[in-house]
Amino acid sequence: MPAFSTIVWVGIGVFGGLVLWKTGMGMLRSFTTPLPPPPPAGEMRRINVRYRCTVCALELRMTLAPDEDPPPPRHCLEDMTIVAPIFE
């Protein structure tokens, strides 16, 4: 009878090892599969608008936007102000 219980425990160990192996390989495969491409966001237009933060004086140039007159970005929790272009 002791030989039968040893065979059962070895079988359980082998089965558990196979389950762990398949789970680990499935997780590794999921890391290597590429993500699907994002949906198209629409047509972007070329613009040339400069903004300045009124709090810290950070300047930002926006070159692409979904529309001709985009809303100003936020920085330091405040809306940025439009800076007049130097040469145009």
HELIX and SHEET records of a PDB file:
HELIX    1   1 PRO A    2  THR A   32  1                                  31    
SHEET    1   A 3 GLU A  59  ALA A  65  0                                        
SHEET    2   A 3 ARG A  45  ARG A  52 -1                                        
SHEET    3   A 3 THR A  81  VAL A  83 -1                                        
SHEET    1   B 2 ARG A  74  HIS A  75  0                                        
SHEET    2   B 2 GLU A  78  ASP A  79 -1                                        
END                                                                             
